[in-house]
Amino acid sequence: MGTASPPAKTGTTQIVVFAITRTIFNTLHRMVYPFLSVLARGVGVDILSMSYALTLRSLVGSVGPFAAAVADRRGRKFGMLFGMGLFTLATAAVVFWPTFPALVLSITLSTLGKYIFDPSMQAWLGDRIPYARRGRTIAITEFGWSLAFILGIPLMGFLIARRGWMAPFPLFFVLGCIICITLFFMLPGESPATVNQGSMSNFRLVLASIPALAGLGVGLCASVANELVNLIFGVWLEQSFGLKIMALGAASAVIGLSELGGEGLVVAFVDRLGKPRAIGLGLAGNCLAALVLYFLGRSQVGALAGLFFFFITFEFTLVSLIPMMTELLPSARATLLAFNVASLALGRAVGDLLAPRLYGLGFLHVVLGAVAFNLLALAVLRKVKQAA
């Protein structure tokens, strides 16, 4: 729907490379959370200063729609290479200048690269994969999100524990260079028919569409709810149970397994349930999981079990949202996907600002905040009409 015949074959190798690339992006993006205290000590700042840095990083997502325009004008391949190039430059900044300003620049610029790469990749798949199979394919690339916690974060914990807080960045730089070269030679050139599809009219189409705006609102509210717990869980585990660096890495792997399960559930059930219903079930489950997390969080095992259920329900919600968004406005697919990235980033920025303040009042306030934003997302979901 909404696209011409596939201009080029999309093979398994390309999908696997996309998943690996997203694992690398997401490992850097996500390692800040469990190692927030470690990174803060490494560059000589407090947690509040780091929360401001993460807020700035999240606000970078507001340029996502404009980044999508770059991919529309110059092609999806250009967008992916541009995003990966920014990531590589960002990691080099810390390698050569290991200070707090460089760390802020690195996590911000690498996130900008991610926000350019992700919608470019999703639009590339949307152009080539029939809608009947698109949800499954997108879910496979989303495994890069959970694999970052299952594989990437424990590896980063291993490196940090032995060589210091900046040890991951040289590795990221080398991997970035390898992926840039791989994408350049692996992806086929794009014909003029697949380029120059975007214009300012697409912005107006998105802003005039009630279903599109409602879908963006659902993602924003759910993202706030998740970020409230996501930002704080590493600090909470460290302060409550005295977990050290390697243990925090292991805790992150547990969360990654829960997210992998959430992505697998999307593959199995989202098409049968229907996207809006699946999203609603995920939001309701996430509310329950947040409350369970508070009551189970009195022991280390209970806390990890609660985090498992919290993140599996959120991941089910988020991954169910993406295929719905690909068809809410097919005539402006890349632009709406980029707006979706922007809304999720804005939600994380709000969560980054609220989380330390709520945690200062007690972990219960973090949990109640997550429930409140999930309930708001459920209310907004009612405005979404399922795409034909």
Contacts in CASP RR format, 6 or more apart in sequence:
PFRMAT RR
TARGET T0000
AUTHOR 0000-0000-0000
METHOD contacts of the structure
MODEL  1
MGTASPPAKTGTTQIVVFAITRTIFNTLHRMVYPFLSVLARGVGVDILSM
SYALTLRSLVGSVGPFAAAVADRRGRKFGMLFGMGLFTLATAAVVFWPTF
PALVLSITLSTLGKYIFDPSMQAWLGDRIPYARRGRTIAITEFGWSLAFI
LGIPLMGFLIARRGWMAPFPLFFVLGCIICITLFFMLPGESPATVNQGSM
SNFRLVLASIPALAGLGVGLCASVANELVNLIFGVWLEQSFGLKIMALGA
ASAVIGLSELGGEGLVVAFVDRLGKPRAIGLGLAGNCLAALVLYFLGRSQ
VGALAGLFFFFITFEFTLVSLIPMMTELLPSARATLLAFNVASLALGRAV
GDLLAPRLYGLGFLHVVLGAVAFNLLALAVLRKVKQAA
1 131 0 8 1.000
1 327 0 8 1.000
1 330 0 8 1.000
1 387 0 8 1.000
1 388 0 8 1.000
2 330 0 8 1.000
2 331 0 8 1.000
2 333 0 8 1.000
3 126 0 8 1.000
3 127 0 8 1.000
3 330 0 8 1.000
3 333 0 8 1.000
4 127 0 8 1.000
4 193 0 8 1.000
4 194 0 8 1.000
6 127 0 8 1.000
6 128 0 8 1.000
6 129 0 8 1.000
7 127 0 8 1.000
7 128 0 8 1.000
7 190 0 8 1.000
7 191 0 8 1.000
7 193 0 8 1.000
7 194 0 8 1.000
8 128 0 8 1.000
8 188 0 8 1.000
8 189 0 8 1.000
9 128 0 8 1.000
10 125 0 8 1.000
10 128 0 8 1.000
10 129 0 8 1.000
10 137 0 8 1.000
13 186 0 8 1.000
14 186 0 8 1.000
14 187 0 8 1.000
15 137 0 8 1.000
15 140 0 8 1.000
15 141 0 8 1.000
17 179 0 8 1.000
17 182 0 8 1.000
17 183 0 8 1.000
17 186 0 8 1.000
18 121 0 8 1.000
18 125 0 8 1.000
18 141 0 8 1.000
19 140 0 8 1.000
19 141 0 8 1.000
19 143 0 8 1.000
19 144 0 8 1.000
19 147 0 8 1.000
20 144 0 8 1.000
20 179 0 8 1.000
21 84 0 8 1.000
21 117 0 8 1.000
21 179 0 8 1.000
21 183 0 8 1.000
22 117 0 8 1.000
22 118 0 8 1.000
22 121 0 8 1.000
22 141 0 8 1.000
22 142 0 8 1.000
22 144 0 8 1.000
22 145 0 8 1.000
23 143 0 8 1.000
23 144 0 8 1.000
23 147 0 8 1.000
23 148 0 8 1.000
23 151 0 8 1.000
23 152 0 8 1.000
24 87 0 8 1.000
24 172 0 8 1.000
24 175 0 8 1.000
24 176 0 8 1.000
24 179 0 8 1.000
25 87 0 8 1.000
25 110 0 8 1.000
25 113 0 8 1.000
25 114 0 8 1.000
25 117 0 8 1.000
25 118 0 8 1.000
26 114 0 8 1.000
26 144 0 8 1.000
26 145 0 8 1.000
26 147 0 8 1.000
26 148 0 8 1.000
27 148 0 8 1.000
27 151 0 8 1.000
27 152 0 8 1.000
27 153 0 8 1.000
27 155 0 8 1.000
27 156 0 8 1.000
27 168 0 8 1.000
27 172 0 8 1.000
28 87 0 8 1.000
28 91 0 8 1.000
28 107 0 8 1.000
28 110 0 8 1.000
28 168 0 8 1.000
28 172 0 8 1.000
29 107 0 8 1.000
29 110 0 8 1.000
29 111 0 8 1.000
29 114 0 8 1.000
29 148 0 8 1.000
30 148 0 8 1.000
30 149 0 8 1.000
30 153 0 8 1.000
30 252 0 8 1.000
31 148 0 8 1.000
31 152 0 8 1.000
31 153 0 8 1.000
31 156 0 8 1.000
31 157 0 8 1.000
31 168 0 8 1.000
32 39 0 8 1.000
32 50 0 8 1.000
32 54 0 8 1.000
32 107 0 8 1.000
33 230 0 8 1.000
33 231 0 8 1.000
33 233 0 8 1.000
33 234 0 8 1.000
33 252 0 8 1.000
34 153 0 8 1.000
34 233 0 8 1.000
34 234 0 8 1.000
34 248 0 8 1.000
34 249 0 8 1.000
34 251 0 8 1.000
34 252 0 8 1.000
35 156 0 8 1.000
35 157 0 8 1.000
35 160 0 8 1.000
35 165 0 8 1.000
35 245 0 8 1.000
35 248 0 8 1.000
36 47 0 8 1.000
36 50 0 8 1.000
36 231 0 8 1.000
36 234 0 8 1.000
36 235 0 8 1.000
37 47 0 8 1.000
37 234 0 8 1.000
37 235 0 8 1.000
37 238 0 8 1.000
38 160 0 8 1.000
38 165 0 8 1.000
38 245 0 8 1.000
39 50 0 8 1.000
39 103 0 8 1.000
39 165 0 8 1.000
40 46 0 8 1.000
40 47 0 8 1.000
40 49 0 8 1.000
40 50 0 8 1.000
41 165 0 8 1.000
42 164 0 8 1.000
42 165 0 8 1.000
43 98 0 8 1.000
43 99 0 8 1.000
43 100 0 8 1.000
43 103 0 8 1.000
43 165 0 8 1.000
44 100 0 8 1.000
45 100 0 8 1.000
47 235 0 8 1.000
47 356 0 8 1.000
48 356 0 8 1.000
49 100 0 8 1.000
51 231 0 8 1.000
51 352 0 8 1.000
51 353 0 8 1.000
51 355 0 8 1.000
51 356 0 8 1.000
53 100 0 8 1.000
53 103 0 8 1.000
53 104 0 8 1.000
53 107 0 8 1.000
53 108 0 8 1.000
54 107 0 8 1.000
54 231 0 8 1.000
54 348 0 8 1.000
54 352 0 8 1.000
55 349 0 8 1.000
55 352 0 8 1.000
55 353 0 8 1.000
56 104 0 8 1.000
56 108 0 8 1.000
57 104 0 8 1.000
57 107 0 8 1.000
57 108 0 8 1.000
57 111 0 8 1.000
58 111 0 8 1.000
58 345 0 8 1.000
58 346 0 8 1.000
58 347 0 8 1.000
58 348 0 8 1.000
58 349 0 8 1.000
58 352 0 8 1.000
59 345 0 8 1.000
59 346 0 8 1.000
59 349 0 8 1.000
60 108 0 8 1.000
60 111 0 8 1.000
60 112 0 8 1.000
60 115 0 8 1.000
60 345 0 8 1.000
61 111 0 8 1.000
61 112 0 8 1.000
61 115 0 8 1.000
61 341 0 8 1.000
61 342 0 8 1.000
61 345 0 8 1.000
61 346 0 8 1.000
62 342 0 8 1.000
62 345 0 8 1.000
62 346 0 8 1.000
63 112 0 8 1.000
63 115 0 8 1.000
63 342 0 8 1.000
64 115 0 8 1.000
64 116 0 8 1.000
64 119 0 8 1.000
64 338 0 8 1.000
64 339 0 8 1.000
64 341 0 8 1.000
64 342 0 8 1.000
64 345 0 8 1.000
65 203 0 8 1.000
65 206 0 8 1.000
65 335 0 8 1.000
65 338 0 8 1.000
65 339 0 8 1.000
65 342 0 8 1.000
66 338 0 8 1.000
67 79 0 8 1.000
67 112 0 8 1.000
67 113 0 8 1.000
67 115 0 8 1.000
67 116 0 8 1.000
67 119 0 8 1.000
67 120 0 8 1.000
67 338 0 8 1.000
68 119 0 8 1.000
68 120 0 8 1.000
68 123 0 8 1.000
68 334 0 8 1.000
68 335 0 8 1.000
68 337 0 8 1.000
68 338 0 8 1.000
69 198 0 8 1.000
69 335 0 8 1.000
70 78 0 8 1.000
70 79 0 8 1.000
70 82 0 8 1.000
70 116 0 8 1.000
71 78 0 8 1.000
71 79 0 8 1.000
71 80 0 8 1.000
71 116 0 8 1.000
71 119 0 8 1.000
71 120 0 8 1.000
71 123 0 8 1.000
71 334 0 8 1.000
72 123 0 8 1.000
72 195 0 8 1.000
72 196 0 8 1.000
72 197 0 8 1.000
72 198 0 8 1.000
72 199 0 8 1.000
72 202 0 8 1.000
72 334 0 8 1.000
72 335 0 8 1.000
73 195 0 8 1.000
73 196 0 8 1.000
73 198 0 8 1.000
74 195 0 8 1.000
75 120 0 8 1.000
75 190 0 8 1.000
75 194 0 8 1.000
75 195 0 8 1.000
76 120 0 8 1.000
76 121 0 8 1.000
76 123 0 8 1.000
76 124 0 8 1.000
76 127 0 8 1.000
76 190 0 8 1.000
76 194 0 8 1.000
77 124 0 8 1.000
77 183 0 8 1.000
77 187 0 8 1.000
77 188 0 8 1.000
77 189 0 8 1.000
77 190 0 8 1.000
78 120 0 8 1.000
79 116 0 8 1.000
79 117 0 8 1.000
79 120 0 8 1.000
80 116 0 8 1.000
80 117 0 8 1.000
80 120 0 8 1.000
80 121 0 8 1.000
80 124 0 8 1.000
80 183 0 8 1.000
80 187 0 8 1.000
81 180 0 8 1.000
81 183 0 8 1.000
81 184 0 8 1.000
82 113 0 8 1.000
82 116 0 8 1.000
82 120 0 8 1.000
83 112 0 8 1.000
83 113 0 8 1.000
83 114 0 8 1.000
83 116 0 8 1.000
83 117 0 8 1.000
83 120 0 8 1.000
84 113 0 8 1.000
84 117 0 8 1.000
84 176 0 8 1.000
84 179 0 8 1.000
84 180 0 8 1.000
84 183 0 8 1.000
85 113 0 8 1.000
85 176 0 8 1.000
85 180 0 8 1.000
86 109 0 8 1.000
86 110 0 8 1.000
86 112 0 8 1.000
86 113 0 8 1.000
86 116 0 8 1.000
87 109 0 8 1.000
87 110 0 8 1.000
87 113 0 8 1.000
87 114 0 8 1.000
87 117 0 8 1.000
87 172 0 8 1.000
87 176 0 8 1.000
88 173 0 8 1.000
88 176 0 8 1.000
88 177 0 8 1.000
88 180 0 8 1.000
89 109 0 8 1.000
90 105 0 8 1.000
90 106 0 8 1.000
90 107 0 8 1.000
90 108 0 8 1.000
90 109 0 8 1.000
90 110 0 8 1.000
90 113 0 8 1.000
91 106 0 8 1.000
91 110 0 8 1.000
91 169 0 8 1.000
91 170 0 8 1.000
91 172 0 8 1.000
91 173 0 8 1.000
91 176 0 8 1.000
92 173 0 8 1.000
93 102 0 8 1.000
93 105 0 8 1.000
93 106 0 8 1.000
93 109 0 8 1.000
94 102 0 8 1.000
94 103 0 8 1.000
94 106 0 8 1.000
94 166 0 8 1.000
94 169 0 8 1.000
95 166 0 8 1.000
95 169 0 8 1.000
95 170 0 8 1.000
95 173 0 8 1.000
96 102 0 8 1.000
98 166 0 8 1.000
106 169 0 8 1.000
111 345 0 8 1.000
115 338 0 8 1.000
115 341 0 8 1.000
115 342 0 8 1.000
115 345 0 8 1.000
118 341 0 8 1.000
119 334 0 8 1.000
119 337 0 8 1.000
119 338 0 8 1.000
119 340 0 8 1.000
119 341 0 8 1.000
120 334 0 8 1.000
121 141 0 8 1.000
122 138 0 8 1.000
122 141 0 8 1.000
122 322 0 8 1.000
122 326 0 8 1.000
122 334 0 8 1.000
122 337 0 8 1.000
123 333 0 8 1.000
123 334 0 8 1.000
123 337 0 8 1.000
125 134 0 8 1.000
125 137 0 8 1.000
125 138 0 8 1.000
125 141 0 8 1.000
126 134 0 8 1.000
126 326 0 8 1.000
126 333 0 8 1.000
127 194 0 8 1.000
129 137 0 8 1.000
131 326 0 8 1.000
131 327 0 8 1.000
134 323 0 8 1.000
134 326 0 8 1.000
135 266 0 8 1.000
135 267 0 8 1.000
135 270 0 8 1.000
135 271 0 8 1.000
135 322 0 8 1.000
135 323 0 8 1.000
135 326 0 8 1.000
136 267 0 8 1.000
138 319 0 8 1.000
138 322 0 8 1.000
138 323 0 8 1.000
138 326 0 8 1.000
139 263 0 8 1.000
139 264 0 8 1.000
139 266 0 8 1.000
139 267 0 8 1.000
139 319 0 8 1.000
139 323 0 8 1.000
140 267 0 8 1.000
142 263 0 8 1.000
142 266 0 8 1.000
142 319 0 8 1.000
142 322 0 8 1.000
143 260 0 8 1.000
143 263 0 8 1.000
145 259 0 8 1.000
145 263 0 8 1.000
145 315 0 8 1.000
146 256 0 8 1.000
146 257 0 8 1.000
146 258 0 8 1.000
146 259 0 8 1.000
146 260 0 8 1.000
146 261 0 8 1.000
146 262 0 8 1.000
146 263 0 8 1.000
146 315 0 8 1.000
147 256 0 8 1.000
147 260 0 8 1.000
148 256 0 8 1.000
149 252 0 8 1.000
149 253 0 8 1.000
149 255 0 8 1.000
149 256 0 8 1.000
149 257 0 8 1.000
149 259 0 8 1.000
150 253 0 8 1.000
150 256 0 8 1.000
150 257 0 8 1.000
150 260 0 8 1.000
151 253 0 8 1.000
153 249 0 8 1.000
153 252 0 8 1.000
153 253 0 8 1.000
154 249 0 8 1.000
154 250 0 8 1.000
154 252 0 8 1.000
154 253 0 8 1.000
156 168 0 8 1.000
156 249 0 8 1.000
157 245 0 8 1.000
157 246 0 8 1.000
157 248 0 8 1.000
157 249 0 8 1.000
158 246 0 8 1.000
159 167 0 8 1.000
159 168 0 8 1.000
159 171 0 8 1.000
160 167 0 8 1.000
160 168 0 8 1.000
160 245 0 8 1.000
161 245 0 8 1.000
161 246 0 8 1.000
197 334 0 8 1.000
198 332 0 8 1.000
198 334 0 8 1.000
198 335 0 8 1.000
202 331 0 8 1.000
202 332 0 8 1.000
202 334 0 8 1.000
202 335 0 8 1.000
202 336 0 8 1.000
203 335 0 8 1.000
205 212 0 8 1.000
205 329 0 8 1.000
205 331 0 8 1.000
205 332 0 8 1.000
205 335 0 8 1.000
206 212 0 8 1.000
206 213 0 8 1.000
206 329 0 8 1.000
206 332 0 8 1.000
206 335 0 8 1.000
206 336 0 8 1.000
206 339 0 8 1.000
207 213 0 8 1.000
209 328 0 8 1.000
209 329 0 8 1.000
210 383 0 8 1.000
210 385 0 8 1.000
211 328 0 8 1.000
211 329 0 8 1.000
211 383 0 8 1.000
211 384 0 8 1.000
211 385 0 8 1.000
211 387 0 8 1.000
212 325 0 8 1.000
212 328 0 8 1.000
212 329 0 8 1.000
212 336 0 8 1.000
212 339 0 8 1.000
213 383 0 8 1.000
214 380 0 8 1.000
214 381 0 8 1.000
214 383 0 8 1.000
214 384 0 8 1.000
215 321 0 8 1.000
215 324 0 8 1.000
215 325 0 8 1.000
215 328 0 8 1.000
215 340 0 8 1.000
215 380 0 8 1.000
215 381 0 8 1.000
215 383 0 8 1.000
215 384 0 8 1.000
216 339 0 8 1.000
216 340 0 8 1.000
216 343 0 8 1.000
217 343 0 8 1.000
217 377 0 8 1.000
217 380 0 8 1.000
218 279 0 8 1.000
218 283 0 8 1.000
218 321 0 8 1.000
218 377 0 8 1.000
218 380 0 8 1.000
218 381 0 8 1.000
218 384 0 8 1.000
219 318 0 8 1.000
219 321 0 8 1.000
219 340 0 8 1.000
219 343 0 8 1.000
219 344 0 8 1.000
219 347 0 8 1.000
219 377 0 8 1.000
220 343 0 8 1.000
220 344 0 8 1.000
220 346 0 8 1.000
220 347 0 8 1.000
220 350 0 8 1.000
220 377 0 8 1.000
221 347 0 8 1.000
221 373 0 8 1.000
221 374 0 8 1.000
221 376 0 8 1.000
221 377 0 8 1.000
221 380 0 8 1.000
222 283 0 8 1.000
222 286 0 8 1.000
222 314 0 8 1.000
222 317 0 8 1.000
222 318 0 8 1.000
222 321 0 8 1.000
222 373 0 8 1.000
222 374 0 8 1.000
222 377 0 8 1.000
223 318 0 8 1.000
223 343 0 8 1.000
223 344 0 8 1.000
223 345 0 8 1.000
223 346 0 8 1.000
223 347 0 8 1.000
223 348 0 8 1.000
223 351 0 8 1.000
224 347 0 8 1.000
224 348 0 8 1.000
224 350 0 8 1.000
224 351 0 8 1.000
224 354 0 8 1.000
224 373 0 8 1.000
225 286 0 8 1.000
225 290 0 8 1.000
225 314 0 8 1.000
225 369 0 8 1.000
225 370 0 8 1.000
225 371 0 8 1.000
225 372 0 8 1.000
225 373 0 8 1.000
225 374 0 8 1.000
225 377 0 8 1.000
226 286 0 8 1.000
226 311 0 8 1.000
226 314 0 8 1.000
226 318 0 8 1.000
226 370 0 8 1.000
227 347 0 8 1.000
227 348 0 8 1.000
227 350 0 8 1.000
227 351 0 8 1.000
227 352 0 8 1.000
227 355 0 8 1.000
228 351 0 8 1.000
228 354 0 8 1.000
228 355 0 8 1.000
228 358 0 8 1.000
228 366 0 8 1.000
228 369 0 8 1.000
228 370 0 8 1.000
228 373 0 8 1.000
229 290 0 8 1.000
229 293 0 8 1.000
229 307 0 8 1.000
229 310 0 8 1.000
229 355 0 8 1.000
229 366 0 8 1.000
229 367 0 8 1.000
229 370 0 8 1.000
230 348 0 8 1.000
231 351 0 8 1.000
231 352 0 8 1.000
231 355 0 8 1.000
231 356 0 8 1.000
232 355 0 8 1.000
232 356 0 8 1.000
232 359 0 8 1.000
232 363 0 8 1.000
232 366 0 8 1.000
233 251 0 8 1.000
233 255 0 8 1.000
233 307 0 8 1.000
234 243 0 8 1.000
234 248 0 8 1.000
234 251 0 8 1.000
235 359 0 8 1.000
236 303 0 8 1.000
236 359 0 8 1.000
236 363 0 8 1.000
237 243 0 8 1.000
237 247 0 8 1.000
237 248 0 8 1.000
237 251 0 8 1.000
237 300 0 8 1.000
237 303 0 8 1.000
238 244 0 8 1.000
238 248 0 8 1.000
240 297 0 8 1.000
240 300 0 8 1.000
240 303 0 8 1.000
241 300 0 8 1.000
241 303 0 8 1.000
243 251 0 8 1.000
243 300 0 8 1.000
251 304 0 8 1.000
251 307 0 8 1.000
254 304 0 8 1.000
254 307 0 8 1.000
254 308 0 8 1.000
255 307 0 8 1.000
255 308 0 8 1.000
255 311 0 8 1.000
256 311 0 8 1.000
257 308 0 8 1.000
258 307 0 8 1.000
258 308 0 8 1.000
258 309 0 8 1.000
258 310 0 8 1.000
258 311 0 8 1.000
258 312 0 8 1.000
258 315 0 8 1.000
259 311 0 8 1.000
259 312 0 8 1.000
259 314 0 8 1.000
259 315 0 8 1.000
261 312 0 8 1.000
261 315 0 8 1.000
262 312 0 8 1.000
262 313 0 8 1.000
262 315 0 8 1.000
262 316 0 8 1.000
262 319 0 8 1.000
263 315 0 8 1.000
263 316 0 8 1.000
263 319 0 8 1.000
265 312 0 8 1.000
265 316 0 8 1.000
266 278 0 8 1.000
266 315 0 8 1.000
266 316 0 8 1.000
266 319 0 8 1.000
266 320 0 8 1.000
269 278 0 8 1.000
270 278 0 8 1.000
270 319 0 8 1.000
270 320 0 8 1.000
270 323 0 8 1.000
273 281 0 8 1.000
274 386 0 8 1.000
275 320 0 8 1.000
275 321 0 8 1.000
275 323 0 8 1.000
275 324 0 8 1.000
275 386 0 8 1.000
276 324 0 8 1.000
276 381 0 8 1.000
276 384 0 8 1.000
276 386 0 8 1.000
278 316 0 8 1.000
278 317 0 8 1.000
278 320 0 8 1.000
279 317 0 8 1.000
279 320 0 8 1.000
279 321 0 8 1.000
279 324 0 8 1.000
279 381 0 8 1.000
280 317 0 8 1.000
280 378 0 8 1.000
280 381 0 8 1.000
281 316 0 8 1.000
282 313 0 8 1.000
282 314 0 8 1.000
282 316 0 8 1.000
282 317 0 8 1.000
282 320 0 8 1.000
283 317 0 8 1.000
283 374 0 8 1.000
283 375 0 8 1.000
283 377 0 8 1.000
283 378 0 8 1.000
283 381 0 8 1.000
284 374 0 8 1.000
284 378 0 8 1.000
285 313 0 8 1.000
286 310 0 8 1.000
286 313 0 8 1.000
286 314 0 8 1.000
286 317 0 8 1.000
286 370 0 8 1.000
286 374 0 8 1.000
287 370 0 8 1.000
287 371 0 8 1.000
287 374 0 8 1.000
287 375 0 8 1.000
288 313 0 8 1.000
289 306 0 8 1.000
289 309 0 8 1.000
289 310 0 8 1.000
289 312 0 8 1.000
289 313 0 8 1.000
290 310 0 8 1.000
290 367 0 8 1.000
290 370 0 8 1.000
290 371 0 8 1.000
290 374 0 8 1.000
291 367 0 8 1.000
291 371 0 8 1.000
292 306 0 8 1.000
292 309 0 8 1.000
292 310 0 8 1.000
293 303 0 8 1.000
293 306 0 8 1.000
293 307 0 8 1.000
293 309 0 8 1.000
293 310 0 8 1.000
293 367 0 8 1.000
294 363 0 8 1.000
294 364 0 8 1.000
294 367 0 8 1.000
296 302 0 8 1.000
296 303 0 8 1.000
296 305 0 8 1.000
296 306 0 8 1.000
297 303 0 8 1.000
297 306 0 8 1.000
318 344 0 8 1.000
321 340 0 8 1.000
322 340 0 8 1.000
324 384 0 8 1.000
324 386 0 8 1.000
324 387 0 8 1.000
325 336 0 8 1.000
325 337 0 8 1.000
325 340 0 8 1.000
326 333 0 8 1.000
326 337 0 8 1.000
327 387 0 8 1.000
327 388 0 8 1.000
328 336 0 8 1.000
328 384 0 8 1.000
328 387 0 8 1.000
329 336 0 8 1.000
330 387 0 8 1.000
354 369 0 8 1.000
355 366 0 8 1.000
358 365 0 8 1.000
358 366 0 8 1.000
358 369 0 8 1.000
359 365 0 8 1.000
359 366 0 8 1.000
END
